[in-house]
Amino acid sequence: MTKYFILNIVLNFALAFVVYSGVVSYQLGNQTVLFIAIALLVVLVYLKVVMLKIVKKNASNNKPESNKPVKKGKR
């Protein structure tokens, strides 16, 4: 889970940087950088969604044992 936590932080920083660079390039009128920023934004959002699905699947598979019913043995 630690690698997913670090990956989530890296993706968040990358998303923030790409959005900022897209806004600045739009303000400066640089269309090439704007289109590259939009393409990178789509890829990063896709990667974030895939990562969240993997984490959700892993979390549901690793439920704690306290939720399982307790079997009573014979006395």
Backbone as ProteinMPNN parsed JSONL, in Angstrom:
{"seq_chain_A": "MTKYFILNIVLNFALAFVVYSGVVSYQLGNQTVLFIAIALLVVLVYLKVVMLKIVKKNASNNKPESNKPVKKGKR", "coords_chain_A": {"N_chain_A": [[0.817, -1.199, 0.0], [2.09, 1.15, 0.459], [3.461, 1.921, -1.825], [1.366, 2.664, -3.488], [0.389, 4.828, -2.11], [2.524, 6.662, -2.313], [2.584, 6.868, -5.1], [0.096, 8.058, -5.503], [0.513, 10.579, -4.345], [2.504, 11.597, -6.069], [1.088, 11.61, -8.49], [-0.891, 13.502, -7.846], [0.648, 15.855, -7.523], [1.669, 16.022, -10.132], [-0.686, 16.354, -11.618], [-1.544, 18.839, -10.625], [0.587, 20.467, -11.481], [0.388, 20.195, -14.294], [-2.132, 21.276, -14.789], [-1.686, 23.896, -13.926], [0.354, 24.67, -15.737], [-1.094, 24.486, -18.09], [-2.999, 26.518, -17.743], [-1.335, 28.804, -17.605], [-0.101, 28.682, -20.115], [-2.327, 29.07, -21.717], [-2.998, 31.685, -21.036], [-0.773, 33.004, -22.02], [-1.023, 32.506, -24.66], [0.126, 30.365, -25.957], [-0.386, 27.856, -27.908], [0.581, 25.294, -28.536], [1.852, 24.253, -26.222], [-0.357, 24.281, -24.592], [-2.06, 22.329, -25.774], [-0.468, 20.07, -25.411], [-0.434, 20.01, -22.628], [-3.126, 19.508, -22.108], [-3.376, 16.94, -23.224], [-1.593, 15.501, -21.588], [-2.919, 15.855, -19.177], [-5.246, 14.333, -19.548], [-4.12, 11.764, -19.725], [-2.93, 11.517, -17.163], [-5.168, 11.689, -15.479], [-6.493, 9.372, -16.265], [-4.616, 7.44, -15.402], [-4.756, 7.897, -12.655], [-7.399, 7.13, -12.077], [-7.29, 4.395, -12.705], [-5.396, 3.552, -10.814], [-6.821, 4.091, -8.445], [-8.908, 2.248, -8.701], [-7.482, -0.15, -8.489], [-6.498, 0.05, -5.869], [-8.9, 0.077, -4.464], [-9.85, -2.485, -5.052], [-7.851, -4.049, -3.869], [-8.187, -3.289, -1.208], [-10.715, -4.292, -0.635], [-10.233, -6.997, -0.806], [-8.557, -7.461, 1.326], [-9.889, -7.501, 3.852], [-10.355, -6.951, 7.353], [-10.011, -9.533, 9.859], [-11.799, -9.44, 11.908], [-14.347, -8.962, 11.058], [-15.304, -11.297, 10.09], [-17.467, -14.111, 10.627], [-17.473, -15.834, 13.753], [-16.542, -19.128, 14.308], [-17.998, -21.562, 16.301], [-16.677, -23.992, 18.33], [-16.958, -27.511, 19.261], [-17.728, -28.468, 22.597]], "CA_chain_A": [[0.0, 0.0, 0.0], [2.95, 2.329, 0.512], [3.776, 2.375, -3.177], [0.186, 3.356, -4.016], [0.329, 6.115, -1.42], [3.522, 7.524, -2.947], [2.115, 7.11, -6.467], [-1.008, 9.013, -5.415], [1.092, 11.906, -4.106], [3.173, 12.01, -7.306], [0.047, 11.938, -9.469], [-1.529, 14.758, -7.453], [1.552, 16.947, -7.886], [1.734, 16.107, -11.588], [-1.951, 16.944, -12.074], [-1.533, 20.267, -10.293], [1.55, 21.128, -12.356], [-0.128, 20.22, -15.666], [-3.232, 22.251, -14.825], [-1.068, 25.225, -13.847], [1.034, 24.971, -16.997], [-2.133, 24.713, -19.09], [-3.577, 27.853, -17.52], [-0.341, 29.803, -17.975], [0.084, 28.662, -21.57], [-3.518, 29.682, -22.301], [-2.889, 33.124, -20.832], [0.279, 33.521, -22.889], [-1.398, 32.255, -26.047], [0.967, 29.306, -26.514], [-1.323, 26.774, -28.183], [1.253, 23.992, -28.546], [2.008, 23.803, -24.838], [-1.71, 24.054, -24.08], [-2.537, 21.026, -26.255], [0.327, 19.043, -24.733], [-0.901, 19.967, -21.241], [-4.432, 18.835, -22.097], [-3.135, 15.519, -23.464], [-1.015, 14.945, -20.363], [-3.961, 15.85, -18.158], [-6.105, 13.172, -19.811], [-3.365, 10.554, -19.372], [-2.76, 11.461, -15.712], [-6.471, 11.375, -14.865], [-6.715, 7.943, -16.525], [-3.754, 6.677, -14.498], [-5.277, 8.051, -11.294], [-8.605, 6.304, -11.965], [-6.852, 3.002, -12.683], [-4.776, 3.314, -9.52], [-7.868, 4.046, -7.423], [-9.616, 0.965, -8.837], [-6.609, -1.198, -7.952], [-6.482, 0.195, -4.408], [-10.215, -0.331, -3.96], [-9.918, -3.943, -5.152], [-6.968, -4.597, -2.84], [-8.772, -3.029, 0.108], [-11.848, -5.193, -0.41], [-9.702, -8.345, -0.631], [-7.836, -7.535, 2.591], [-10.744, -7.081, 4.964], [-9.866, -7.481, 8.633], [-10.609, -10.793, 10.275], [-12.808, -9.232, 12.941], [-15.662, -8.91, 10.437], [-15.732, -12.65, 9.733], [-18.188, -14.762, 11.726], [-16.669, -16.717, 14.575], [-17.076, -20.492, 14.369], [-17.964, -22.115, 17.663], [-16.269, -25.393, 18.354], [-17.667, -28.391, 20.199], [-17.154, -28.516, 23.948]], "C_chain_A": [[0.859, 1.261, 0.0], [3.262, 2.843, -0.883], [2.578, 3.084, -3.809], [0.02, 4.726, -3.37], [1.296, 7.107, -2.053], [3.104, 7.86, -4.38], [0.974, 8.122, -6.488], [-0.488, 10.432, -5.204], [1.746, 12.443, -5.375], [2.147, 12.399, -8.37], [-0.656, 13.245, -9.125], [-0.658, 15.958, -7.807], [1.627, 17.128, -9.396], [0.459, 16.731, -12.16], [-1.979, 18.443, -11.808], [-0.587, 21.034, -11.215], [1.031, 21.242, -13.785], [-1.275, 21.215, -15.786], [-2.664, 23.666, -14.791], [-0.384, 25.597, -15.16], [0.03, 25.184, -18.129], [-2.752, 26.093, -18.965], [-2.609, 28.943, -17.963], [-0.141, 29.842, -19.483], [-1.136, 29.246, -22.282], [-3.447, 31.203, -22.185], [-1.839, 33.755, -21.746], [-0.019, 33.298, -24.369], [-0.547, 31.195, -26.733], [0.113, 28.05, -26.71], [-0.671, 25.392, -28.122], [1.389, 23.431, -27.139], [0.644, 23.512, -24.224], [-2.239, 22.689, -24.507], [-1.763, 19.881, -25.613], [-0.132, 18.892, -23.285], [-2.252, 19.26, -21.137], [-4.263, 17.337, -22.305], [-2.549, 14.846, -22.229], [-2.037, 14.874, -19.234], [-4.882, 14.641, -18.325], [-5.397, 11.886, -19.384], [-3.23, 10.427, -17.859], [-4.068, 11.15, -14.991], [-6.799, 9.898, -15.069], [-5.882, 7.085, -15.574], [-4.247, 6.744, -13.055], [-6.515, 7.177, -11.087], [-8.235, 4.828, -11.894], [-6.23, 2.656, -11.336], [-5.828, 3.218, -8.415], [-8.679, 2.757, -7.493], [-8.792, -0.178, -8.263], [-6.597, -1.147, -6.428], [-7.808, -0.255, -3.811], [-10.351, -1.855, -3.982], [-9.043, -4.589, -4.082], [-7.541, -4.4, -1.448], [-9.937, -3.971, 0.395], [-11.379, -6.631, -0.223], [-9.029, -8.522, 0.723], [-8.677, -7.023, 3.752], [-10.204, -7.674, 6.265], [-10.643, -8.711, 9.063], [-11.71, -10.604, 11.307], [-14.217, -9.185, 12.355], [-16.184, -10.298, 10.069], [-16.463, -13.279, 10.91], [-17.279, -15.758, 12.452], [-17.329, -18.076, 14.62], [-16.921, -21.016, 15.799], [-17.631, -23.602, 17.567], [-17.096, -26.193, 19.355], [-16.955, -28.384, 21.546], [-17.136, -29.884, 24.468]], "O_chain_A": [[0.399, 2.324, -0.416], [3.323, 4.052, -1.106], [2.763, 4.017, -4.591], [-0.436, 5.671, -4.013], [0.937, 8.258, -2.302], [3.251, 8.999, -4.823], [0.896, 8.952, -7.394], [-0.989, 11.377, -5.813], [1.566, 13.611, -5.72], [2.317, 13.399, -9.067], [-0.984, 14.02, -10.023], [-1.152, 16.958, -8.328], [1.648, 18.256, -9.888], [0.524, 17.545, -13.081], [-2.39, 19.224, -12.666], [-0.919, 22.125, -11.678], [1.213, 22.278, -14.424], [-1.375, 21.923, -16.788], [-3.11, 24.535, -15.54], [-0.531, 26.721, -15.639], [0.28, 25.982, -19.033], [-3.001, 26.76, -19.968], [-3.013, 29.901, -18.622], [-0.025, 30.92, -20.066], [-0.995, 29.855, -23.342], [-3.794, 31.921, -23.123], [-1.993, 34.893, -22.19], [0.666, 33.849, -25.231], [-0.504, 31.135, -27.962], [-0.081, 27.274, -25.774], [-1.306, 24.425, -27.7], [1.076, 22.266, -26.896], [0.511, 22.59, -23.42], [-2.807, 21.966, -23.689], [-2.338, 18.837, -25.305], [-0.21, 17.777, -22.77], [-2.494, 18.506, -20.195], [-4.929, 16.542, -21.641], [-2.962, 13.745, -21.864], [-2.021, 13.941, -18.432], [-5.253, 14.002, -17.341], [-6.004, 11.02, -18.754], [-3.399, 9.332, -17.321], [-4.071, 10.424, -13.997], [-7.319, 9.244, -14.166], [-6.385, 6.114, -15.008], [-4.165, 5.76, -12.32], [-6.663, 6.552, -10.036], [-8.812, 4.086, -11.099], [-6.502, 1.593, -10.778], [-5.732, 2.354, -7.543], [-9.093, 2.229, -6.461], [-9.338, -1.076, -7.622], [-6.677, -2.184, -5.77], [-7.831, -0.9, -2.762], [-10.897, -2.448, -3.051], [-9.448, -5.569, -3.457], [-7.388, -5.272, -0.592], [-10.127, -4.399, 1.533], [-12.053, -7.413, 0.448], [-8.943, -9.646, 1.217], [-8.216, -6.2, 4.543], [-9.658, -8.777, 6.269], [-11.795, -8.9, 8.674], [-12.481, -11.53, 11.554], [-15.19, -9.354, 13.09], [-17.368, -10.459, 9.771], [-16.124, -13.016, 12.064], [-16.44, -16.424, 11.845], [-18.516, -18.19, 14.927], [-15.856, -20.919, 16.408], [-18.246, -24.35, 16.807], [-17.827, -25.637, 20.175], [-15.728, -28.304, 21.613], [-16.687, -30.112, 25.591]]}, "name": "protein", "num_of_chains": 1, "seq": "MTKYFILNIVLNFALAFVVYSGVVSYQLGNQTVLFIAIALLVVLVYLKVVMLKIVKKNASNNKPESNKPVKKGKR"}
